[in-house]
């Protein structure tokens, strides 16, 4: 569907790379952004036709942090509550 491309540049002494066209081919757009030891996958979708009668831009963000990918497996009641607070705080930051 899309041509696979990788864009690389030096940013603050580290390599920043953006990879498009290889993953999530059914999404409207997707990319993987890598910077140092961090990696983020970003996907977007859209409706085939716009909704009538709305006077705002309907945007929603789903944030999901996968700690098990770096070997941190949460467990226990208190750890889960701490993680829920951190997720809520992240959602608040995204919303602003």
N, C-alpha and C positions, 0 to 999 in steps of 0.2 A: 504494500500500500504506500508507505512512505519510504523514501530513501534513507538508509542508515547513515548518520553523520555524527562525528564527534568534534566538538569545538573545545580547544584547550588554550589556556592563557596562564601567565604567572600573576598571582594576586597576593600581595604582602609576603612575598618570598616562598609561597607554596603554589602548587599547581591546582587550578580550578578547571574542571572539565564538565561539559554538558553533553550528554549522549541522547540523541533523538532517533526515532524511527525503528527501533528494534523490539521494544516491549509494548504491551497493551495496544495491539493493533485495532481493537474494536473501540477504543476510546477516541474522542475527538482530538485529543492531543496528550502526549505523555513524554516525560524525559527523566533521566537520572542525572542528578547533580552530585559531583564528588569534589570534596575539598579536604585535603589532608587525610585524616582517618575517618571523616564523616561522609555519609552518603544519604541522599534524600531522593525518593521516587515521587514524582508529581504527575497526577493524572487529571484530565478534565473531560467532562462530557457535556453535551448540550442536547436540547430538544430539537426535533425536526421542524417544529413550527412554534412561533412565539405565542405566549399567553396574552389574551386580550383583556383590557380593563385594569391593568396594573400600572402604577406610577412610580415603581421602584425597580431596582435591578435585583432579581431574586438570586442571591448567592449564598451557598452553604459550604462550609468547610468541615471535613471529617479528618481529625488528627488522630493518629494511632502510633504510639511509641512501642517498639518491639525490643524489650530489654533482653529477651532470651537470645537474641542474635549476637550479643557480646558476652554471653555466659552468665547473665544476672537473671535468675529465675525467682520471681517474687513468691512468697508464701507466708502464711500466717495472717491472723486478723489485723494486727496493727500495721503490718507492711501494706496490706491491701488498702486500708484507710488512708495511709500516707500517699499512696499512689493515686487514689481517687482525688485527693485534694490537689495534688500536683497537676493532674489532668484538667481539673476544673479551672485552675489558675491559668493553664496554657490556653484553654478555650476562651477565657476572658481576654487574654492578651491578643489572640487572633481576632476576636470580635471588634476590638478597638481599632 
